[in-house]
Amino acid sequence: MSSNVAIGFIIVGVTFDLLGCLGLIRLPDIYNRLQAATKSVTLGTCMILIGVFLEFGFTSGGIKALLCLFFILLTSPTAAHALSRGSHISGFKLWKGSLMDKLEEKRRMDEN
């Protein structure tokens, strides 16, 4: 039974990863691509690692999967935030269809 649950987690995780990769190709600017990569790929990879843990249990492989899950949850959103903030500061323009730019609004308020 737990093997079927593990396979289910892995299949859902791979689906999220594929959708994240599709977002990297289809979305218009760096900020939207970072969002697709960070949210869906982090969730997908974590689900795959949960499936691996459920399959292997508290063996060396299962513990390594939990450690990887922890580090992915810690580093992926932080890295995406740093990349998007650095891109904005470097002058990468938002897509013309973007509705708001909170970082630019904050910068303007700080100048006044």
C-alpha positions in Angstrom: 0.0 0.0 0.0 2.7 2.5 0.9 4.5 1.7 -2.3 1.4 2.8 -4.3 1.2 6.0 -2.2 5.0 6.6 -2.9 4.4 6.1 -6.6 1.5 8.5 -6.5 3.6 11.2 -4.8 6.4 10.7 -7.4 4.0 10.9 -10.3 2.4 14.1 -9.0 5.9 15.5 -8.4 7.1 14.7 -11.9 3.9 16.4 -13.2 4.6 19.6 -11.3 8.2 19.5 -12.5 7.1 19.2 -16.1 4.6 22.1 -15.7 7.4 24.2 -14.2 9.6 23.4 -17.2 6.8 24.4 -19.5 6.4 27.7 -17.6 10.1 28.4 -18.2 9.6 28.1 -21.9 6.2 29.8 -22.2 6.2 32.7 -19.8 7.2 36.2 -21.1 9.8 37.6 -18.7 12.4 36.6 -16.1 10.1 37.3 -13.1 7.3 35.1 -14.3 9.7 32.4 -15.2 11.3 32.5 -11.8 7.9 32.2 -10.2 7.1 29.1 -12.4 10.4 27.6 -11.7 10.4 28.2 -7.9 6.8 27.3 -7.0 6.1 24.3 -9.2 9.5 22.8 -9.4 10.1 23.2 -5.6 6.7 21.6 -4.9 7.3 18.9 -7.5 10.8 18.0 -6.3 9.6 17.9 -2.7 6.8 15.6 -3.6 9.2 13.3 -5.4 11.5 13.3 -2.4 8.5 12.5 -0.1 7.7 9.6 -2.4 11.3 8.4 -2.1 11.1 8.6 1.6 7.9 6.7 1.8 9.4 4.0 -0.4 12.7 3.6 1.5 11.6 4.6 5.0 14.2 5.4 7.6 17.1 4.0 5.7 20.1 5.9 4.5 18.2 6.7 1.2 15.1 7.9 3.0 17.1 10.1 5.4 19.0 11.6 2.5 15.7 12.3 0.7 14.5 14.2 3.8 17.7 16.2 4.1 17.5 17.1 0.4 13.8 18.1 0.9 14.8 20.4 3.8 17.6 22.1 1.8 15.4 22.6 -1.3 12.7 24.2 0.8 15.3 26.4 2.4 17.3 27.5 -0.6 15.0 27.5 -3.6 12.7 30.4 -2.6 15.7 32.3 -1.2 17.6 32.0 -4.4 14.6 32.9 -6.5 14.1 36.0 -4.4 17.7 37.0 -4.7 17.7 36.5 -8.5 14.5 38.4 -9.0 15.6 41.3 -6.8 19.0 41.4 -8.5 17.4 41.3 -11.9 15.1 44.2 -11.0 18.0 46.3 -9.6 20.1 45.5 -12.7 17.3 47.0 -14.9 15.5 44.0 -16.4 12.2 45.3 -17.5 8.9 43.7 -16.5 6.6 42.3 -19.1 4.4 45.0 -20.6 1.3 43.2 -19.3 2.5 43.3 -15.7 0.0 45.2 -13.5 2.2 46.5 -10.7 5.8 46.8 -9.5 5.9 46.9 -5.7 9.7 47.1 -5.5 9.7 50.2 -7.8 6.9 51.8 -5.7 8.9 51.2 -2.5 12.0 52.7 -4.0 10.2 55.8 -5.1 8.6 56.2 -1.6 12.0 55.9 0.0 13.4 58.6 -2.3 10.8 61.1 -1.2 
